[in-house]
Amino acid sequence: MRDWDVRRLVLPGVSPLEVWNLPVQGRELWEVLGAPRVEADRSAGVPERALAGRLRPALTVALSTLAKRHAVDAVWLSGGLVCLEGFGEMLARVAPALPCPVYAAEHPLFAPAQAGLRLLAPFAPAHPVALDVGQTGIKCVSHTAAPRIFERDTALLPRYFIGMARPTDGRHVKAAVAFIASALRVFSARPPDALCLALPCPLDAMLVPGGCTYGWEGQASLVADILRAALGTEGHGTALVLNDAELATEAARSDARLARHSRVLCLTLGFGPGGALLERR
Protein backbone atom coordinates (compact mmCIF):
# COMPACT_ATOMS: atom_id res chain seq x y z
CA MET A 1 0.00 0.00 0.00
CA ARG A 2 2.77 2.45 0.87
CA ASP A 3 4.18 2.14 -2.67
CA TRP A 4 0.94 3.10 -4.40
CA ASP A 5 0.55 6.51 -5.99
CA VAL A 6 -3.15 7.26 -5.47
CA ARG A 7 -4.63 10.13 -7.51
CA ARG A 8 -8.03 11.75 -7.86
CA LEU A 9 -8.31 11.74 -11.65
CA VAL A 10 -9.89 14.81 -13.25
CA LEU A 11 -10.62 14.20 -16.92
CA PRO A 12 -10.28 17.08 -19.39
CA GLY A 13 -13.56 18.61 -20.46
CA VAL A 14 -15.62 16.54 -18.01
CA SER A 15 -18.07 17.97 -15.47
CA PRO A 16 -20.08 15.73 -13.14
CA LEU A 17 -23.83 16.31 -13.04
CA GLU A 18 -26.36 15.49 -10.33
CA VAL A 19 -29.26 13.94 -12.19
CA TRP A 20 -30.60 11.22 -9.89
CA ASN A 21 -33.03 13.58 -8.16
CA LEU A 22 -34.42 15.27 -11.29
CA PRO A 23 -38.20 15.64 -10.82
CA VAL A 24 -39.99 13.38 -13.32
CA GLN A 25 -43.61 12.26 -13.18
CA GLY A 26 -43.95 13.61 -9.65
CA ARG A 27 -41.02 11.53 -8.36
CA GLU A 28 -37.24 11.62 -8.40
CA LEU A 29 -35.58 10.22 -11.51
CA TRP A 30 -33.92 7.25 -9.78
CA GLU A 31 -37.34 6.01 -8.70
CA VAL A 32 -38.76 5.89 -12.24
CA LEU A 33 -35.59 5.19 -14.24
CA GLY A 34 -33.47 2.76 -12.27
CA ALA A 35 -33.01 -0.81 -11.14
CA PRO A 36 -35.56 -0.55 -8.28
CA ARG A 37 -38.29 0.29 -10.80
CA VAL A 38 -37.29 -2.66 -12.98
CA GLU A 39 -37.12 -5.00 -9.97
CA ALA A 40 -40.58 -3.90 -8.88
CA ASP A 41 -41.98 -4.52 -12.37
CA ARG A 42 -40.40 -7.98 -12.49
CA SER A 43 -41.85 -8.82 -9.08
CA ALA A 44 -45.26 -7.70 -10.34
CA GLY A 45 -45.03 -10.18 -13.22
CA VAL A 46 -44.23 -7.79 -16.05
CA PRO A 47 -42.72 -9.88 -18.91
CA GLU A 48 -39.03 -9.34 -19.57
CA ARG A 49 -39.70 -8.09 -23.10
CA ALA A 50 -41.96 -5.34 -21.71
CA LEU A 51 -39.64 -3.94 -19.03
CA ALA A 52 -37.76 -1.51 -21.28
CA GLY A 53 -40.97 -0.13 -22.76
CA ARG A 54 -42.27 0.78 -19.32
CA LEU A 55 -39.24 3.06 -18.86
CA ARG A 56 -40.00 5.00 -22.02
CA PRO A 57 -42.09 7.88 -20.56
CA ALA A 58 -39.56 8.65 -17.83
CA LEU A 59 -36.62 8.35 -20.20
CA THR A 60 -38.23 10.66 -22.74
CA VAL A 61 -38.91 13.39 -20.19
CA ALA A 62 -35.50 13.05 -18.54
CA LEU A 63 -33.48 13.13 -21.76
CA SER A 64 -35.47 16.01 -23.23
CA THR A 65 -35.17 18.05 -20.02
CA LEU A 66 -31.47 17.41 -19.49
CA ALA A 67 -30.49 17.85 -23.15
CA LYS A 68 -32.15 21.27 -23.24
CA ARG A 69 -30.92 22.33 -19.80
CA HIS A 70 -27.29 21.59 -20.64
CA ALA A 71 -27.49 22.60 -24.31
CA VAL A 72 -25.90 19.37 -25.54
CA ASP A 73 -25.66 18.20 -29.14
CA ALA A 74 -25.72 14.47 -28.32
CA VAL A 75 -26.61 12.03 -25.55
CA TRP A 76 -24.70 8.80 -24.78
CA LEU A 77 -26.04 6.02 -22.56
CA SER A 78 -24.39 3.12 -20.74
CA GLY A 79 -25.22 0.88 -17.79
CA GLY A 80 -27.21 -2.20 -16.98
CA LEU A 81 -30.62 -0.88 -17.99
CA VAL A 82 -29.34 -0.39 -21.54
CA CYS A 83 -28.96 -4.19 -21.67
CA LEU A 84 -32.67 -4.80 -21.10
CA GLU A 85 -34.41 -6.73 -23.85
CA GLY A 86 -35.88 -4.29 -26.35
CA PHE A 87 -34.08 -1.23 -24.98
CA GLY A 88 -32.68 -0.33 -28.41
CA GLU A 89 -36.09 -0.45 -30.03
CA MET A 90 -37.54 1.63 -27.21
CA LEU A 91 -34.74 4.18 -27.56
CA ALA A 92 -35.46 4.51 -31.27
CA ARG A 93 -39.02 5.50 -30.39
CA VAL A 94 -37.78 8.05 -27.84
CA ALA A 95 -35.25 9.67 -30.20
CA PRO A 96 -37.69 11.70 -32.37
CA ALA A 97 -38.88 13.60 -29.29
CA LEU A 98 -35.36 14.74 -28.39
CA PRO A 99 -33.55 17.90 -29.52
CA CYS A 100 -30.38 15.94 -30.38
CA PRO A 101 -29.31 12.40 -31.33
CA VAL A 102 -28.99 9.75 -28.64
CA TYR A 103 -26.62 6.77 -28.73
CA ALA A 104 -26.33 3.65 -26.60
CA ALA A 105 -22.90 2.24 -25.85
CA GLU A 106 -22.03 -0.80 -27.93
CA HIS A 107 -21.02 -2.60 -24.72
CA PRO A 108 -23.19 -0.90 -22.08
CA LEU A 109 -21.96 -2.81 -19.04
CA PHE A 110 -18.22 -2.83 -19.60
CA ALA A 111 -17.53 0.20 -21.82
CA PRO A 112 -16.58 2.49 -18.90
CA ALA A 113 -14.26 -0.07 -17.32
CA GLN A 114 -12.60 -0.71 -20.68
CA ALA A 115 -12.03 3.04 -20.92
CA GLY A 116 -10.40 2.79 -17.50
CA LEU A 117 -7.82 0.40 -18.91
CA ARG A 118 -7.04 2.92 -21.64
CA LEU A 119 -6.50 5.62 -19.03
CA LEU A 120 -3.85 3.43 -17.41
CA ALA A 121 -1.94 2.83 -20.67
CA PRO A 122 0.40 5.87 -20.32
CA PHE A 123 1.88 4.25 -17.21
CA ALA A 124 2.94 1.22 -19.30
CA PRO A 125 1.68 -1.26 -16.72
CA ALA A 126 2.27 -4.99 -17.06
CA HIS A 127 -0.97 -5.92 -15.31
CA PRO A 128 -3.57 -3.12 -15.24
CA VAL A 129 -7.05 -3.65 -13.80
CA ALA A 130 -10.14 -1.43 -13.91
CA LEU A 131 -12.99 -1.70 -11.43
CA ASP A 132 -16.26 0.12 -12.09
CA VAL A 133 -18.09 -0.05 -8.77
CA GLY A 134 -21.84 0.31 -9.08
CA GLN A 135 -24.58 0.20 -6.49
CA THR A 136 -25.72 -3.24 -7.67
CA GLY A 137 -22.36 -4.78 -8.57
CA ILE A 138 -18.75 -4.33 -9.63
CA LYS A 139 -17.62 -4.56 -13.26
CA CYS A 140 -14.02 -5.74 -13.55
CA VAL A 141 -11.78 -5.80 -16.65
CA SER A 142 -8.15 -6.51 -17.42
CA HIS A 143 -6.07 -7.60 -20.40
CA THR A 144 -5.62 -11.12 -19.05
CA ALA A 145 -9.08 -12.20 -17.86
CA ALA A 146 -12.60 -12.17 -19.23
CA PRO A 147 -14.72 -9.25 -17.98
CA ARG A 148 -16.63 -10.15 -14.85
CA ILE A 149 -19.39 -8.76 -12.64
CA PHE A 150 -19.51 -9.28 -8.88
CA GLU A 151 -23.09 -8.82 -7.70
CA ARG A 152 -23.86 -6.97 -4.49
CA ASP A 153 -25.58 -9.10 -1.84
CA THR A 154 -27.99 -6.71 -0.16
CA ALA A 155 -28.35 -9.08 2.78
CA LEU A 156 -24.68 -8.40 3.58
CA LEU A 157 -24.60 -4.89 2.12
CA PRO A 158 -27.98 -3.24 2.75
CA ARG A 159 -28.87 -0.14 0.77
CA TYR A 160 -28.74 3.01 2.87
CA PHE A 161 -30.88 5.74 1.37
CA ILE A 162 -30.83 9.44 2.14
CA GLY A 163 -32.16 10.05 5.62
CA MET A 164 -31.66 6.48 6.80
CA ALA A 165 -29.57 6.00 9.91
CA ARG A 166 -26.14 4.45 9.40
CA PRO A 167 -24.71 1.94 11.89
CA THR A 168 -22.72 3.93 14.43
CA ASP A 169 -19.97 1.31 14.53
CA GLY A 170 -19.19 1.74 10.81
CA ARG A 171 -19.71 -1.93 9.99
CA HIS A 172 -21.48 -0.99 6.74
CA VAL A 173 -18.33 0.79 5.50
CA LYS A 174 -16.14 -2.15 6.51
CA ALA A 175 -18.49 -4.50 4.63
CA ALA A 176 -18.35 -2.32 1.50
CA VAL A 177 -14.55 -2.16 1.66
CA ALA A 178 -14.42 -5.95 2.03
CA PHE A 179 -16.75 -6.42 -0.96
CA ILE A 180 -14.66 -4.27 -3.30
CA ALA A 181 -11.36 -5.65 -2.03
CA SER A 182 -12.59 -9.24 -2.43
CA ALA A 183 -13.70 -8.56 -6.01
CA LEU A 184 -10.26 -7.23 -6.88
CA ARG A 185 -8.46 -10.16 -5.25
CA VAL A 186 -10.68 -12.80 -6.84
CA PHE A 187 -10.64 -11.19 -10.28
CA SER A 188 -6.93 -10.48 -10.48
CA ALA A 189 -4.70 -13.54 -10.41
CA ARG A 190 -1.81 -11.37 -9.26
CA PRO A 191 -1.61 -7.89 -7.75
CA PRO A 192 -2.11 -5.22 -10.41
CA ASP A 193 0.57 -2.62 -11.01
CA ALA A 194 -2.01 -0.04 -12.14
CA LEU A 195 -5.62 0.34 -11.05
CA CYS A 196 -8.51 2.47 -12.27
CA LEU A 197 -11.19 2.61 -9.58
CA ALA A 198 -14.56 4.23 -10.34
CA LEU A 199 -16.93 4.79 -7.42
CA PRO A 200 -20.69 5.55 -7.55
CA CYS A 201 -20.54 8.76 -5.55
CA PRO A 202 -19.12 12.28 -5.63
CA LEU A 203 -15.42 12.53 -4.77
CA ASP A 204 -13.57 15.65 -3.71
CA ALA A 205 -9.92 16.42 -4.46
CA MET A 206 -8.83 14.51 -1.34
CA LEU A 207 -10.91 11.45 -2.31
CA VAL A 208 -13.46 11.99 0.42
CA PRO A 209 -16.63 10.30 -0.90
CA GLY A 210 -20.12 11.73 -0.99
CA GLY A 211 -23.36 9.87 -0.57
CA CYS A 212 -24.58 6.67 -2.21
CA THR A 213 -26.42 3.58 -1.00
CA TYR A 214 -23.25 2.10 0.52
CA GLY A 215 -23.50 4.83 3.17
CA TRP A 216 -19.79 5.68 3.19
CA GLU A 217 -20.09 9.44 2.75
CA GLY A 218 -17.35 11.37 4.56
CA GLN A 219 -15.13 8.29 4.98
CA ALA A 220 -11.80 9.98 4.18
CA SER A 221 -9.81 6.73 4.30
CA LEU A 222 -12.16 4.78 1.98
CA VAL A 223 -9.83 4.37 -1.02
CA ALA A 224 -6.79 3.67 1.17
CA ASP A 225 -8.81 1.09 3.11
CA ILE A 226 -9.87 -0.64 -0.13
CA LEU A 227 -6.29 -0.86 -1.40
CA ARG A 228 -5.00 -2.05 1.96
CA ALA A 229 -7.69 -4.72 2.26
CA ALA A 230 -7.17 -5.91 -1.32
CA LEU A 231 -3.39 -5.74 -1.63
CA GLY A 232 -1.90 -5.42 1.83
CA THR A 233 1.77 -4.65 1.33
CA GLU A 234 1.92 -6.41 -2.06
CA GLY A 235 2.84 -4.69 -5.27
CA HIS A 236 3.13 -1.07 -6.22
CA GLY A 237 1.85 1.22 -8.94
CA THR A 238 -0.62 3.98 -9.71
CA ALA A 239 -4.28 4.08 -8.73
CA LEU A 240 -6.56 6.50 -10.58
CA VAL A 241 -9.82 7.17 -8.76
CA LEU A 242 -12.89 8.94 -10.13
CA ASN A 243 -16.68 8.93 -10.21
CA ASP A 244 -18.32 6.22 -12.33
CA ALA A 245 -20.25 8.66 -14.53
CA GLU A 246 -17.04 10.58 -15.17
CA LEU A 247 -15.41 7.35 -16.30
CA ALA A 248 -18.34 6.74 -18.67
CA THR A 249 -17.50 10.01 -20.44
CA GLU A 250 -14.10 8.57 -21.30
CA ALA A 251 -15.84 5.69 -23.04
CA ALA A 252 -18.04 8.18 -24.88
CA ARG A 253 -15.00 10.22 -25.90
CA SER A 254 -13.66 7.28 -27.88
CA ASP A 255 -17.00 6.41 -29.53
CA ALA A 256 -16.58 7.22 -33.23
CA ARG A 257 -20.28 8.10 -33.54
CA LEU A 258 -19.66 11.12 -31.30
CA ALA A 259 -16.59 12.40 -33.13
CA ARG A 260 -18.38 15.46 -34.50
CA HIS A 261 -20.27 16.28 -31.33
CA SER A 262 -18.71 18.89 -29.08
CA ARG A 263 -21.03 18.77 -26.06
CA VAL A 264 -22.30 15.36 -24.93
CA LEU A 265 -24.54 14.38 -22.04
CA CYS A 266 -23.37 11.00 -20.69
CA LEU A 267 -25.76 9.03 -18.51
CA THR A 268 -25.16 5.75 -16.72
CA LEU A 269 -28.43 3.89 -16.19
CA GLY A 270 -28.07 1.37 -13.40
CA PHE A 271 -29.42 1.36 -9.85
CA GLY A 272 -30.09 5.02 -10.47
CA PRO A 273 -28.97 7.42 -13.17
CA GLY A 274 -25.57 9.07 -12.93
CA GLY A 275 -24.51 11.88 -15.22
CA ALA A 276 -21.59 13.87 -16.55
CA LEU A 277 -21.01 16.38 -19.31
CA LEU A 278 -18.28 15.91 -21.93
CA GLU A 279 -17.09 19.07 -23.70
CA ARG A 280 -14.56 18.80 -26.51
CA ARG A 281 -12.34 21.86 -26.72
C-alpha positions in Angstrom: 0.0 0.0 0.0 2.8 2.5 0.9 4.2 2.1 -2.7 0.9 3.1 -4.4 0.6 6.5 -6.0 -3.1 7.3 -5.5 -4.6 10.1 -7.5 -8.0 11.7 -7.9 -8.3 11.7 -11.6 -9.9 14.8 -13.2 -10.6 14.2 -16.9 -10.3 17.1 -19.4 -13.6 18.6 -20.5 -15.6 16.5 -18.0 -18.1 18.0 -15.5 -20.1 15.7 -13.1 -23.8 16.3 -13.0 -26.4 15.5 -10.3 -29.3 13.9 -12.2 -30.6 11.2 -9.9 -33.0 13.6 -8.2 -34.4 15.3 -11.3 -38.2 15.6 -10.8 -40.0 13.4 -13.3 -43.6 12.3 -13.2 -44.0 13.6 -9.6 -41.0 11.5 -8.4 -37.2 11.6 -8.4 -35.6 10.2 -11.5 -33.9 7.2 -9.8 -37.3 6.0 -8.7 -38.8 5.9 -12.2 -35.6 5.2 -14.2 -33.5 2.8 -12.3 -33.0 -0.8 -11.1 -35.6 -0.5 -8.3 -38.3 0.3 -10.8 -37.3 -2.7 -13.0 -37.1 -5.0 -10.0 -40.6 -3.9 -8.9 -42.0 -4.5 -12.4 -40.4 -8.0 -12.5 -41.9 -8.8 -9.1 -45.3 -7.7 -10.3 -45.0 -10.2 -13.2 -44.2 -7.8 -16.1 -42.7 -9.9 -18.9 -39.0 -9.3 -19.6 -39.7 -8.1 -23.1 -42.0 -5.3 -21.7 -39.6 -3.9 -19.0 -37.8 -1.5 -21.3 -41.0 -0.1 -22.8 -42.3 0.8 -19.3 -39.2 3.1 -18.9 -40.0 5.0 -22.0 -42.1 7.9 -20.6 -39.6 8.7 -17.8 -36.6 8.3 -20.2 -38.2 10.7 -22.7 -38.9 13.4 -20.2 -35.5 13.1 -18.5 -33.5 13.1 -21.8 -35.5 16.0 -23.2 -35.2 18.1 -20.0 -31.5 17.4 -19.5 -30.5 17.9 -23.1 -32.1 21.3 -23.2 -30.9 22.3 -19.8 -27.3 21.6 -20.6 -27.5 22.6 -24.3 -25.9 19.4 -25.5 -25.7 18.2 -29.1 -25.7 14.5 -28.3 -26.6 12.0 -25.6 -24.7 8.8 -24.8 -26.0 6.0 -22.6 -24.4 3.1 -20.7 -25.2 0.9 -17.8 -27.2 -2.2 -17.0 -30.6 -0.9 -18.0 -29.3 -0.4 -21.5 -29.0 -4.2 -21.7 -32.7 -4.8 -21.1 -34.4 -6.7 -23.9 -35.9 -4.3 -26.3 -34.1 -1.2 -25.0 -32.7 -0.3 -28.4 -36.1 -0.5 -30.0 -37.5 1.6 -27.2 -34.7 4.2 -27.6 -35.5 4.5 -31.3 -39.0 5.5 -30.4 -37.8 8.0 -27.8 -35.3 9.7 -30.2 -37.7 11.7 -32.4 -38.9 13.6 -29.3 -35.4 14.7 -28.4 -33.5 17.9 -29.5 -30.4 15.9 -30.4 -29.3 12.4 -31.3 -29.0 9.8 -28.6 -26.6 6.8 -28.7 -26.3 3.6 -26.6 -22.9 2.2 -25.8 -22.0 -0.8 -27.9 -21.0 -2.6 -24.7 -23.2 -0.9 -22.1 -22.0 -2.8 -19.0 -18.2 -2.8 -19.6 -17.5 0.2 -21.8 -16.6 2.5 -18.9 -14.3 -0.1 -17.3 -12.6 -0.7 -20.7 -12.0 3.0 -20.9 -10.4 2.8 -17.5 -7.8 0.4 -18.9 -7.0 2.9 -21.6 -6.5 5.6 -19.0 -3.8 3.4 -17.4 -1.9 2.8 -20.7 0.4 5.9 -20.3 1.9 4.2 -17.2 2.9 1.2 -19.3 1.7 -1.3 -16.7 2.3 -5.0 -17.1 -1.0 -5.9 -15.3 -3.6 -3.1 -15.2 -7.0 -3.6 -13.8 -10.1 -1.4 -13.9 -13.0 -1.7 -11.4 -16.3 0.1 -12.1 -18.1 -0.1 -8.8 -21.8 0.3 -9.1 -24.6 0.2 -6.5 -25.7 -3.2 -7.7 -22.4 -4.8 -8.6 -18.8 -4.3 -9.6 -17.6 -4.6 -13.3 -14.0 -5.7 -13.6 -11.8 -5.8 -16.6 -8.2 -6.5 -17.4 -6.1 -7.6 -20.4 -5.6 -11.1 -19.0 -9.1 -12.2 -17.9 -12.6 -12.2 -19.2 -14.7 -9.3 -18.0 -16.6 -10.2 -14.8 -19.4 -8.8 -12.6 -19.5 -9.3 -8.9 -23.1 -8.8 -7.7 -23.9 -7.0 -4.5 -25.6 -9.1 -1.8 -28.0 -6.7 -0.2 -28.4 -9.1 2.8 -24.7 -8.4 3.6 -24.6 -4.9 2.1 -28.0 -3.2 2.7 -28.9 -0.1 0.8 -28.7 3.0 2.9 -30.9 5.7 1.4 -30.8 9.4 2.1 -32.2 10.1 5.6 -31.7 6.5 6.8 -29.6 6.0 9.9 -26.1 4.4 9.4 -24.7 1.9 11.9 -22.7 3.9 14.4 -20.0 1.3 14.5 -19.2 1.7 10.8 -19.7 -1.9 10.0 -21.5 -1.0 6.7 -18.3 0.8 5.5 -16.1 -2.2 6.5 -18.5 -4.5 4.6 -18.4 -2.3 1.5 -14.6 -2.2 1.7 -14.4 -6.0 2.0 -16.8 -6.4 -1.0 -14.7 -4.3 -3.3 -11.4 -5.7 -2.0 -12.6 -9.2 -2.4 -13.7 -8.6 -6.0 -10.3 -7.2 -6.9 -8.5 -10.2 -5.2 -10.7 -12.8 -6.8 -10.6 -11.2 -10.3 -6.9 -10.5 -10.5 -4.7 -13.5 -10.4 -1.8 -11.4 -9.3 -1.6 -7.9 -7.8 -2.1 -5.2 -10.4 0.6 -2.6 -11.0 -2.0 0.0 -12.1 -5.6 0.3 -11.0 -8.5 2.5 -12.3 -11.2 2.6 -9.6 -14.6 4.2 -10.3 -16.9 4.8 -7.4 -20.7 5.5 -7.6 -20.5 8.8 -5.6 -19.1 12.3 -5.6 -15.4 12.5 -4.8 -13.6 15.6 -3.7 -9.9 16.4 -4.5 -8.8 14.5 -1.3 -10.9 11.4 -2.3 -13.5 12.0 0.4 -16.6 10.3 -0.9 -20.1 11.7 -1.0 -23.4 9.9 -0.6 -24.6 6.7 -2.2 -26.4 3.6 -1.0 -23.3 2.1 0.5 -23.5 4.8 3.2 -19.8 5.7 3.2 -20.1 9.4 2.8 -17.3 11.4 4.6 -15.1 8.3 5.0 -11.8 10.0 4.2 -9.8 6.7 4.3 -12.2 4.8 2.0 -9.8 4.4 -1.0 -6.8 3.7 1.2 -8.8 1.1 3.1 -9.9 -0.6 -0.1 -6.3 -0.9 -1.4 -5.0 -2.1 2.0 -7.7 -4.7 2.3 -7.2 -5.9 -1.3 -3.4 -5.7 -1.6 -1.9 -5.4 1.8 1.8 -4.6 1.3 1.9 -6.4 -2.1 2.8 -4.7 -5.3 3.1 -1.1 -6.2 1.8 1.2 -8.9 -0.6 4.0 -9.7 -4.3 4.1 -8.7 -6.6 6.5 -10.6 -9.8 7.2 -8.8 -12.9 8.9 -10.1 -16.7 8.9 -10.2 -18.3 6.2 -12.3 -20.3 8.7 -14.5 -17.0 10.6 -15.2 -15.4 7.3 -16.3 -18.3 6.7 -18.7 -17.5 10.0 -20.4 -14.1 8.6 -21.3 -15.8 5.7 -23.0 -18.0 8.2 -24.9 -15.0 10.2 -25.9 -13.7 7.3 -27.9 -17.0 6.4 -29.5 -16.6 7.2 -33.2 -20.3 8.1 -33.5 -19.7 11.1 -31.3 -16.6 12.4 -33.1 -18.4 15.5 -34.5 -20.3 16.3 -31.3 -18.7 18.9 -29.1 -21.0 18.8 -26.1 -22.3 15.4 -24.9 -24.5 14.4 -22.0 -23.4 11.0 -20.7 -25.8 9.0 -18.5 -25.2 5.7 -16.7 -28.4 3.9 -16.2 -28.1 1.4 -13.4 -29.4 1.4 -9.9 -30.1 5.0 -10.5 -29.0 7.4 -13.2 -25.6 9.1 -12.9 -24.5 11.9 -15.2 -21.6 13.9 -16.5 -21.0 16.4 -19.3 -18.3 15.9 -21.9 -17.1 19.1 -23.7 -14.6 18.8 -26.5 -12.3 21.9 -26.7 
